[in-house]
Amino acid sequence: MDKFNTPWRVTSAAIYTTPTDSRVYGTLDIDVTDAVQFMREKREAGVKITMVHLATAVLARAVAFDVPEINGFIRRGGVVSRDYLDVMVPIAMRGEGVTSVIIKDAHARTVTSIAGEIRSKSAKARKGDESKAAQNKYLLNRIPWPLRRPAFRLLKWITVDMGLEMHSLGLSTSSFGSFVVSDIGSHGLTTGMTALMPAAKVPAVIVLGKTEEKPVVRNGEIVIRTILPLTGTFDHRIVDGAEIGKLARGIKRNFRKLPWLDECPDEELKKCPFVARDSHAKQE
């Protein structure tokens, strides 16, 4: 038994089904007052960074460098570790539903590079240039209703359970990244207990709520700070309370190391178990 398939993971993979009854949730309020100032300074320098861009960098580095053991998925009763760390970011299509973009090697990227790629891919998607995996929602829509679920299950069985790639459809075990970062704050919502899409095989979906100024206690005094609420949905077959705690500590620390997020983390990458493919070539 390898280090990923602990006794609990083997047992939970047997007693829970694909994440319907294995979901667990966690919430975390982050003081992003300094982050808001950081984004303002970047904009003044001509670089537009949003909280989604910043959170993508923060979360990717927290997973890679603090809790890499959650970057995996269940296959045939055991946990399979991913070789890469990619992040899926859902994108609103201006009244025409939602699509998504995949940020490859997000843990090895600067926040400026991440911001630029999300903007570029979002613009292309809104013009109709979606990824093959995202386009499959249109394929399913064309299948008659009685056959839609069997077709979905067949695709999932081929790509996820058997580990085979379907290049023509852009489907594989990594089509949806390592985890998802979703923003509901732009809709005025503060907390969202989201779902885990079974076919995505991601262990976590992290939801960003609406940032608001709130009174908090600092050094025994009440002060006003800007707070970002985070909500996480996790697959309990892979993630337990101890790992969620390590992830939370990594998130808090990374939000305190804002300049570091715009530097390539060379030293950390030397100890990281995930391959960084061509990310250095993409740095801005």
C-alpha positions in Angstrom: 0.0 0.0 0.0 1.5 3.3 -1.1 1.4 6.6 0.9 -1.7 7.8 -0.8 -3.8 4.7 -0.1 -4.0 4.9 3.7 -6.3 2.5 5.5 -9.0 5.3 5.8 -8.9 6.0 2.1 -9.2 2.4 1.1 -12.1 1.9 3.5 -13.9 5.2 2.5 -13.5 4.3 -1.2 -15.5 1.1 -0.5 -18.2 2.6 1.8 -18.9 5.8 -0.1 -20.1 6.1 -3.7 -18.8 8.6 -6.2 -19.2 11.8 -4.3 -22.8 11.9 -3.4 -22.7 10.8 0.2 -19.0 11.5 0.7 -19.2 15.3 0.6 -17.8 17.4 3.5 -17.7 21.1 3.8 -15.6 23.8 5.4 -15.7 27.6 5.6 -12.9 30.1 6.1 -12.9 33.9 6.4 -9.7 35.5 5.0 -8.6 39.0 5.8 -7.8 40.4 2.3 -7.3 44.0 3.2 -3.7 43.9 2.1 -4.6 41.8 -1.0 -7.1 44.5 -2.1 -4.3 47.1 -1.8 -1.9 44.8 -3.7 -4.4 44.4 -6.6 -4.9 48.2 -6.6 -1.2 48.8 -6.9 -0.9 46.2 -9.7 -3.7 47.9 -11.6 -2.0 51.3 -11.3 1.1 49.6 -12.8 -1.0 48.5 -15.7 -1.7 44.9 -14.6 -5.3 44.0 -13.9 -5.7 41.3 -11.2 -8.9 40.2 -9.6 -9.6 38.3 -6.5 -10.3 35.1 -8.6 -6.8 35.4 -10.1 -5.2 35.9 -6.7 -7.2 33.1 -5.1 -6.2 30.7 -8.0 -2.5 31.4 -7.3 -3.0 31.2 -3.5 -4.9 27.9 -3.6 -2.7 26.2 -6.2 0.4 26.9 -4.1 -1.3 25.8 -0.9 -2.2 22.5 -2.5 1.1 21.9 -4.1 3.4 23.0 -1.2 1.2 22.3 1.9 -1.1 19.4 1.2 -0.1 17.7 -2.1 -1.7 14.4 -1.0 -5.1 15.7 -1.9 -4.2 16.2 -5.6 -5.7 12.9 -6.7 -8.8 10.9 -7.5 -10.5 7.6 -6.8 -10.0 4.8 -9.4 -11.0 1.1 -8.7 -11.2 1.6 -4.9 -7.9 3.4 -4.5 -6.5 6.9 -4.7 -4.5 7.8 -7.8 -2.1 10.8 -7.4 -2.0 13.3 -10.3 1.3 14.1 -11.9 0.3 17.7 -12.6 -1.6 20.5 -10.8 -4.1 22.3 -13.0 -6.9 24.5 -11.8 -10.3 24.8 -13.4 -12.0 28.2 -13.2 -15.7 28.5 -14.3 -16.4 31.5 -16.5 -19.8 33.2 -17.0 -20.9 33.4 -20.6 -22.9 36.7 -20.3 -26.4 35.2 -20.0 -25.6 32.0 -22.0 -24.6 29.7 -19.2 -21.1 28.8 -17.9 -18.0 27.5 -19.4 -14.6 27.0 -17.9 -10.8 27.5 -18.5 -8.0 25.3 -17.3 -4.8 26.9 -15.9 -2.0 24.4 -16.2 0.8 24.2 -13.6 -0.9 27.0 -11.6 1.3 26.3 -8.6 4.4 27.3 -10.7 2.9 30.4 -12.3 2.9 34.0 -11.2 -0.4 35.6 -10.5 0.2 38.0 -13.3 0.6 35.1 -15.7 -2.5 33.4 -14.3 -4.5 36.6 -14.7 -3.4 37.1 -18.3 -4.3 33.5 -19.3 -7.7 33.6 -17.6 -8.6 36.8 -19.4 -7.3 35.5 -22.7 -9.1 32.2 -22.5 -12.3 33.8 -21.2 -12.4 36.1 -24.1 -11.9 33.3 -26.6 -14.6 31.1 -24.9 -17.1 33.9 -25.0 -16.5 34.2 -28.8 -17.2 30.4 -29.1 -13.7 29.0 -28.8 -14.3 26.7 -25.9 -12.2 23.7 -24.9 -13.2 20.3 -26.3 -14.2 19.2 -22.8 -16.4 22.2 -22.3 -18.1 21.7 -25.7 -19.3 18.3 -24.6 -22.3 19.9 -22.9 -23.7 20.7 -26.3 -23.1 17.1 -27.4 -25.1 15.8 -24.5 -27.9 18.3 -25.2 -28.3 16.7 -28.7 -28.7 13.2 -27.2 -32.3 12.2 -26.6 -33.2 12.4 -22.9 -33.6 8.6 -22.1 -30.1 8.0 -23.5 -28.4 11.1 -22.0 -27.5 9.6 -18.6 -26.3 6.2 -20.0 -24.1 8.1 -22.5 -22.7 10.2 -19.7 -21.9 7.2 -17.6 -20.3 5.4 -20.5 -18.0 8.4 -21.2 -17.2 8.6 -17.5 -16.4 4.8 -17.3 -14.1 5.0 -20.3 -12.1 8.1 -19.3 -12.2 8.1 -15.5 -12.7 4.5 -14.4 -10.7 2.9 -17.1 -8.2 5.7 -17.5 -8.5 5.9 -21.3 -8.3 9.2 -23.2 -10.8 10.3 -25.8 -8.8 12.9 -27.8 -11.7 13.6 -30.2 -13.8 14.8 -27.2 -11.0 16.2 -25.2 -11.8 13.9 -22.3 -9.4 12.3 -19.9 -8.9 12.0 -16.1 -7.4 15.5 -16.1 -9.9 17.3 -18.3 -11.3 19.2 -15.3 -8.0 19.9 -13.5 -7.0 19.1 -10.0 -9.6 21.3 -8.3 -12.0 24.1 -9.0 -12.0 27.7 -8.0 -15.5 29.3 -8.4 -16.6 32.8 -7.8 -20.1 33.5 -6.5 -19.2 36.8 -4.9 -19.8 38.6 -8.2 -23.4 37.5 -7.9 -23.7 39.1 -4.5 -23.5 35.8 -2.6 -21.3 35.2 0.5 -21.5 31.4 1.0 -22.2 28.6 -1.4 -22.2 24.8 -0.6 -21.4 23.7 -4.1 -21.6 20.2 -5.7 -18.8 17.9 -6.7 -19.4 16.8 -10.3 -18.7 13.0 -10.4 -17.2 13.0 -13.8 -14.7 15.7 -12.9 -13.0 13.6 -10.4 -11.8 16.6 -8.4 -11.3 16.3 -4.6 -12.3 19.9 -3.9 -14.3 22.9 -5.2 -13.4 26.2 -3.5 -16.0 28.9 -3.7 -15.2 32.6 -3.3 -18.0 34.7 -1.7 -18.5 38.5 -1.8 -15.7 40.5 -0.1 -17.1 42.9 2.5 -15.8 45.3 5.1 -16.4 43.9 8.6 -15.5 44.7 12.2 -12.8 42.4 13.5 -10.6 42.3 16.6 -6.9 43.0 16.1 -4.6 43.4 19.1 -7.6 43.8 21.4 -9.2 46.6 19.3 -12.1 46.5 16.9 -11.0 47.6 13.4 -12.6 47.5 10.0 -11.0 45.0 7.6 -12.0 43.6 4.2 -13.0 39.9 4.5 -13.2 37.2 1.8 -15.4 34.2 2.7 -14.3 30.9 1.3 -16.4 27.8 1.2 -14.9 24.4 0.3 -16.7 21.2 -0.8 -14.4 18.2 -0.4 -14.5 14.5 -1.3 -14.2 12.8 2.1 -12.7 9.7 0.5 -9.6 11.8 -0.2 -9.7 14.8 2.1 -10.3 14.7 5.8 -10.2 17.3 8.6 -6.5 17.3 9.1 -5.8 17.9 5.4 -8.4 20.7 5.3 -6.6 22.3 8.2 -3.3 22.2 6.4 -4.9 23.7 3.3 -6.4 26.5 5.4 -3.1 27.3 7.0 -1.5 27.4 3.6 -4.2 29.7 2.2 -3.7 32.1 5.2 0.0 32.2 4.8 -0.1 32.7 1.0 -2.4 35.7 1.4 0.2 37.2 3.7 3.0 36.6 1.0 1.5 38.7 -1.8 4.8 39.7 -3.6 5.8 36.0 -3.6 2.7 35.2 -5.6 4.2 37.2 -8.5 7.5 35.3 -8.4 8.2 31.9 -9.7 8.6 29.6 -6.6 11.8 27.9 -7.7 12.9 26.6 -4.3 9.5 25.2 -3.5 9.2 23.5 -6.9 12.4 21.5 -6.2 10.5 19.7 -3.4 7.1 19.6 -5.1 5.9 16.2 -6.4 4.1 17.6 -9.4 5.6 18.2 -12.8 5.7 21.8 -14.0 5.5 21.4 -17.8 6.1 24.6 -19.8 5.1 27.1 -17.1 8.4 28.9 -17.0 8.1 29.8 -20.6 4.7 31.5 -19.9 5.9 33.8 -17.2 5.2 37.5 -17.8 
